[in-house]
Amino acid sequence: MSDKTRSLASSIFSESTVAIGIGIGVLLLWVASLVAIFGTGSDAFKAMKTLENTGVALISVMLISGGVANSQIERAIRIAMVVMGAIVLLVLVGIISGSSLFPY
C-alpha cells in the first residue's frame, strides 16, 4: 500500500471518526430497544431487527477498519479493536442466523 493511500485511509478512520461511528451504532441499538419495548406487530419487529443489525454492523466495521487503517494508534489497542470488531461481527452473524430459524 502506498503512503498516499495509507494516509488517506488513516485520515478516514481517525480516532474521532471511529468514535463517532461507534456512537451512532450504539444510538441505533438504543433506538432498536425502544422500538422493541413500545412497538407492536410484525412491522415493529422488522424495524427493530433492522436497526439492531445496522447498529451492530456499523460498530464492527468501524472497529475493524479503524484498527487496520489507523497506524497512529498504539499496536495493542489496534489489535484489541480488530478482535472486538470480529467478535461483534460474529455475534451479528449468530443473531441473523438464529432469527432466520425462529422468525417470530
C-alpha positions as CSV (number, residue, x, y, z in Angstrom):
1,M,0.0,0.0,0.0
2,S,1.4,3.4,-0.9
3,D,2.0,6.1,1.6
4,K,-0.7,8.3,0.0
5,T,-3.3,5.5,0.2
6,R,-2.3,4.7,3.8
7,S,-2.5,8.4,4.7
8,L,-6.0,8.6,3.2
9,A,-7.2,5.5,5.0
10,S,-5.7,6.7,8.2
11,S,-7.5,10.1,7.9
12,I,-10.8,8.5,7.0
13,F,-10.7,6.2,10.0
14,S,-9.2,8.6,12.5
15,E,-9.9,8.3,16.2
16,S,-12.7,10.8,16.1
17,T,-14.3,9.2,13.1
18,V,-14.2,5.8,14.7
19,A,-15.7,7.2,17.9
20,I,-18.5,8.9,16.1
21,G,-19.3,5.8,14.1
22,I,-19.4,3.7,17.2
23,G,-21.6,6.3,18.9
24,I,-24.0,6.2,16.0
25,G,-24.1,2.4,16.2
26,V,-24.9,2.5,19.9
27,L,-27.6,5.1,19.2
28,L,-29.1,2.7,16.6
29,L,-29.1,-0.1,19.1
30,W,-30.8,2.1,21.7
31,V,-33.5,3.1,19.2
32,A,-34.0,-0.6,18.4
33,S,-34.5,-1.3,22.1
34,L,-37.1,1.5,22.3
35,V,-38.9,0.1,19.2
36,A,-38.8,-3.4,20.9
37,I,-40.3,-2.0,24.1
38,F,-43.0,0.2,22.7
39,G,-43.7,-1.3,19.2
40,T,-46.4,-3.8,18.4
41,G,-46.9,-6.1,15.5
42,S,-44.6,-7.6,12.9
43,D,-43.6,-4.3,11.4
44,A,-42.2,-3.1,14.7
45,F,-40.2,-6.4,15.0
46,K,-38.8,-6.0,11.5
47,A,-37.8,-2.3,12.2
48,M,-36.2,-3.4,15.5
49,K,-34.2,-6.1,13.8
50,T,-33.1,-3.8,11.0
51,L,-32.0,-1.1,13.4
52,E,-30.2,-3.6,15.6
53,N,-28.4,-5.3,12.8
54,T,-27.4,-2.0,11.2
55,G,-26.0,-0.7,14.6
56,V,-24.0,-3.9,15.2
57,A,-22.7,-3.9,11.7
58,L,-21.6,-0.2,11.9
59,I,-19.9,-0.8,15.2
60,S,-18.0,-3.8,13.9
61,V,-17.0,-2.1,10.6
62,M,-15.7,1.0,12.5
63,L,-13.7,-1.1,15.0
64,I,-12.1,-3.4,12.4
65,S,-11.4,-0.6,9.8
66,G,-10.1,1.7,12.5
67,G,-7.8,-0.9,13.9
68,V,-6.5,-1.9,10.5
69,A,-6.2,1.5,8.8
70,N,-5.1,3.9,11.6
71,S,-1.4,3.3,12.2
72,Q,-1.2,6.2,14.6
73,I,-2.9,4.3,17.4
74,E,-0.8,2.0,19.6
75,R,-0.4,-1.5,18.3
76,A,-2.1,-3.3,21.3
77,I,-5.1,-1.1,21.0
78,R,-5.4,-1.7,17.3
79,I,-5.2,-5.5,17.8
80,A,-7.9,-5.2,20.5
81,M,-10.1,-3.1,18.2
82,V,-9.8,-5.7,15.4
83,V,-10.5,-8.6,17.8
84,M,-13.5,-6.9,19.4
85,G,-14.9,-5.9,15.9
86,A,-14.6,-9.6,14.8
87,I,-16.4,-10.7,18.0
88,V,-19.2,-8.2,17.5
89,L,-19.5,-9.3,13.8
90,L,-19.7,-13.0,14.9
91,V,-22.5,-12.1,17.3
92,L,-24.3,-10.3,14.4
93,V,-24.0,-13.4,12.2
94,G,-25.2,-15.6,15.0
95,I,-28.2,-13.3,15.6
96,I,-29.1,-13.2,12.0
97,S,-28.8,-17.0,11.5
98,G,-30.8,-17.6,14.8
99,S,-33.5,-15.2,13.8
100,S,-33.9,-16.9,10.4
101,L,-34.6,-20.2,12.2
102,F,-37.2,-18.6,14.5
103,P,-38.7,-15.6,12.7
104,Y,-41.1,-14.7,15.5
